[in-house]
């Protein structure tokens, strides 16, 4: 009977968890140590709870390691005759994934940890008891914080369900996503790596299916859009024959699909429209695809006129400027070499621009420091 009870108690915690991109945890800084009035001794401060960004770590691994989701730092050491100044309590360093944004329950952003080694104090320890507090210590900071993960990948696939994103990911990388002929086969982000002949590696993220109303969090809207924010390049992908979510939903043409994708990004966060973007017109191996593709290309060329024929609630205010448009068949691997070559070209150019900007910023800092130093020397001479 005892054995059965143990199994029943363990079962809920043992259930399989899928991909986790949001986690709420309890954090508490350590209380300070007691002061020693007779010798005016001060107690040690309580330890802090510190989140440290760590490479190749997931929120799932974090919760598996600490299932109670409670992180509590050490208490400060009391002041004594032998140690008038008490030692500081143990500071608890918690490893979290890179790409984490830490928020309070009031949605205030405490920090964004993008690079390995980035860290933030999420709960400060209390002060040790001293003469100004009648030698009584203060408690450590206590609160709940939410960790939101935004995947950092080079390329983010943007498309409605069943556009062929998972098929493309499998065709150009070593990833093995679930593929089927119905919407929402991608229920969690999949990351694939494109490897080039020059050993360049580009990460490609297939994100959960986007649907109309995603900016209102319809379907898996915010799960998708949150991850799109940190991609360097957006790869829009549409079925040349259009899209229908279910029999209860209207059929959308390829052009309507592109317009709706723009609209959803714009309504969620307007600056997403300014990201570098490519368009892949998929399923060109199917009958009638050529005519449909020509129609779509003509509408994109005359976007301002074509968009006026759409219902007002489908019209984006701003058009995403595609740097190139490709007609592909992910299933038959047609046109993928040109597409992946263009992806590499854009990312390489962007990297060069970023490196040039960093060099210019460093140069400007040196010039300012040099100018300040010369001014300081002249002032010293005058004195």
N, C-alpha and C positions, 0 to 999 in steps of 0.2 A: 504493500500500500504506500509506503514511504517512497519507494522507487517510482511508482506511478505519479505521485505528487510532484516529485522533482522534474519529471518529464513535462508535466502540464505547466509548471511554473517557468520552465526554461523555453518552452515553445514559442511564445510571443516574441521574445528577444532574439530568437534564432531564425525568425523568418527572413527570407532573402530580401535585401534592399537593392533597388536598382540605382540608376544614376541620381546623385543628389547635387543640386546646385544652390540650395538655400538651407541654412541651419541656424536655429536659435539656441543659444547656450547661456548658462548662468555663470557669472564671474564674480569673485569676491576677493578684494585685497585683504591682506592679513591685518589684524588689529595690532596697535602698538603695544609695547611692553610697559609694565608699571614702572613709575619713577620711584626713587628712594628719598623721601623727604629729609631724613636725618643727615644725609650727606649731599643733599641737593643733586642726587644722581638722576640721570635721564634714561628712561627706557628706550630700547631700540625701536626704530620705525618698523611698521609691518611691511612685508614683502609685496611686490606688485605682481599682477597678472599681465604677461606680455605675449602678444601674438607675433610670431616670427614666420615670414613667408619662406616656404621650403619647396624646392623643385621636386617634380614627380610625386606629389602627394595629392590625394583626393579627399573631399569631404566625407566620402564613404569610409575611407581608411581612418579618418579622425574619429568618426562616431563609433566605428568598430572597436577602436582602441579605448575610447572613453564613452561607453554607452549611456551613462547617467547624465552626460552633457553638463557637468559641473566642474569648474576650475577654480580652486581656492589656494591662495598663496599662504606662506607661513607667517606665524605670529612673531612679533618682535620680542626679543629677550628682555626680561625684567632687569632693572638695575639692582645690583647687590653690593655688599661691602667689598667684595673682591673685584667686581667689575662695575665701576660707577656708571660707565656708559654701556648700556645694553647693546648687544649686536642686532643688526637689522634682520628681520625675518627673511626666510627663503623666498626669493622671487621665482614664480612659476612661469617658465617659458613654454608656450604651447606652439607646436609647429602646425601651420595652416598652409593650404595650397597657395601658389602664386595666382594672381588674378582675383584676389578676394577684396571685396569692399565690406568694411565693418560699420554697421549702423546701430544706433540706439533704438529703443522702442518708439521714440518720437521721430524716427527717420533721419536723425542727424548723422551725417557721415563723420566717423571718427578718423578713418584712414582708408586709403586704397593701397594694397600691397601687391605691386606688380613684379618686382624683381626679387630673386632669392636674397635673403638677408634683410629685406625691408621689415621693420618692426614697429609696433605701437603698443603703448601701455593702455590697456582697456579697463583696468581696475587698480587704482592707486592704494597703497598700503596706508594705514592710519599712522598718525604721529605718536611717538613714544611719550609717556608721561614726563612732565617737566614742571619747573616752578610756576610757569605761566598757566598751567592747567591743573594746579593743585596736585601735580604728579600723577594725575589720572590720564590714561592713554585714550586715544580716539579710535573709533572703529574704522576698518578699511572700507573702501568704496564697494558698494554692492549694486549690481544691476544685471539685466539680461541684454545681450547684444545679438544681432543677427549677422551671420556671415553669408554674403551673396557672392557667388562665383560667376564671373564673366570670363568665358573661355578666351584665351589669347591665341588666335590663329592667324595665319597670313591671309587666307581666303575664306569667306563665308558664303555658302550656297544659299541663295534666296529664291524660294519658289513655293507654290502651293503643293499640297500632297499629290503624289503620283506623277510629278513632273519628270521623274527619272533621276533625281539627285543621288539616291543611294546607288543606282546603277552606274552613274558617272564616277562616284567615289570609288567603287570597286574596280572600275575599268582603268583608272589612272593611278591607283595606289594599291597598297597591300591590305587595305582595310577590307573587312568582310561583313558589311551591314546586311540586315534583313531586307529582302526584296520580294515584293508580291504585287499583284495587279489590283490593289485596292488602296485607298488613302490611309494615312497615318501608320505606315509600316515603321517609320522612324519615330520612336517614342522617347528617345534620349539622344543627345549629341553623339555623333561619331566623328572621330578625327582620323584622317588618312594622310600619309606623307607621300608627296610626289618627289621621286628621286631623278635628277637629271644626270646627263653624261659627265658634266663637270663637277659632280658630287654635290651640287646645290640641292638643298632639301626645302620643300615648301609644304607647310601644313594646310590642309583643306578640311573645313568643318561642315558636315552635313547635319543641320539643326532640325529639331522637331518641326513638323509641317505647319506652315503658316496658313491661316484662313482669313476670310473677310471678318473684320471686327477685332483683329488681333491686338490693336492698340488699346482696346477696352478689356483686354485679357481673355477674349473669346478663344476657345480651343486651348492651345498651349502658347497663346500669344506672347505673354511677357517672358516665358521661358525662352522663346525664340529670339525676341527682339533684344533682350538683355545681352545675349551672347554676340549679336551682330555688332554691337557698339565697338568692340575692340578688334574687329578684323581690319586688316589694312586694305583689302580689296573685296568688293562685292561681286559675286558671279550670279547674275539673275539667270534663272532657267525656266523655260516655259515649254509646254507641249504645243507643238505647231497646230494641232487640231483643237486646242482649247481645253477647258477643264470643267468638270462638274463634280461637286463634293458628294452629292447623293441625289436620289430621285426627287427629294423635297426641295432641292436647290436649283436655281436657274443655270443653264449652260453659259459659260463665259468663253468668248473667243480668245485667241492668243493675244490680241491687242488689248482687250478688256483685262486680261490677266496681268499684262505688263503695267497697265495704268493702276490697277488695284494694288499691286505690289508697291509701286511708287507711293501710292496714297497711304498705305499702312505704315511704311517707314517714316513718311513725312509727319503723320499724326502722332507717332510715338516720340520721335525726336527729329526735329527738322534738319539738323546738320548731318544726319545720315545720308541725305540726298546728295551731299557734296563729296561723299567718298568716291574714290576711283571705282568704276564699275564696267563690267563686261556683260553681254547678253548672249546666252546660248539657246538657240531654237532647236529643241530636241525632237526626236522621233521622226527624223527626215527619211527613214527607211520605209515608212508606211505609205500606202496608196494615197495620192492626192496631196502629199506633203509639199511638193514644189509650188503648186498654185497657192496654197495657204501661206507659205513662206513669203512669196512675192507680195501677196496682199498685206501681210504684216509689215514688211520692209517699207512698202509705200506709205502705210499709215504712220510709221515711225519717222519717216523722212518729212512728212507733213503733219507732225504731231499736233501743233496748235489747232489746225483745222479739224483733224480727226477726233481730237478729244472733245470738241464741242458737240459731237453726236452722241456722247455718252451721257447717262443721267448725272445730274449735278453731284450726287453723293459719291460718284465713282471718279470724279475728275481730280487729279492731283493739282495743287497750285503750282508746283515746280516740277520740271522734267529732269529726270536723271539723265545725265549726258554720258552715254555709253562710249567708251574709248574704242570699242570694236564690237562687231556682231558676228557670231559664228552659227552656221547651220551644221548640226551634228546628229549622230545617232549613237547615244551612249551604249545601247545594246549591241550594236554591230561595230562599235569602236571606230566610227567614221568621223573624220574631222577633229579628232582629239589631239593629234600632234600639234596642229596649228594653234589650237586653243591653249594647251599647256605652255607652248613656247611664248605666247603673248602674255600669259600670266607671269612667267618668269621675267620677261622684259619689263613689265610695269613695276613689279616688285623690286627689281634691280635698280631701275631709275629712281624709285621712291627712296630706296636705301641710300643711293648716292646723294640725293637732295638732303636727306636728314643728316648725313655725315658732313656735308658742306655747311649746313646751318649750324651744326655743333662746332665745327672749326671756326666759323665766323663769330659765334658767341664767345668762344674761348679767346679768340684774338681781341675782341672788343673788351673783355674783362682785363686782359693784360695791358691794353692801351690805357684803360682807366686807372689801373693800379700804378702804371708807370707815370701817368700825368699827375696823380696824387702825390707820388713820391717826389717828383721834381718840385711841385708846389710847396711841399713840406720843407725841402732843402732850402728854398729861397726864403721862406719865412724864418727859418732858423738863422740864416745869415743876417737878416735884418735885425733880429733880436740881439 
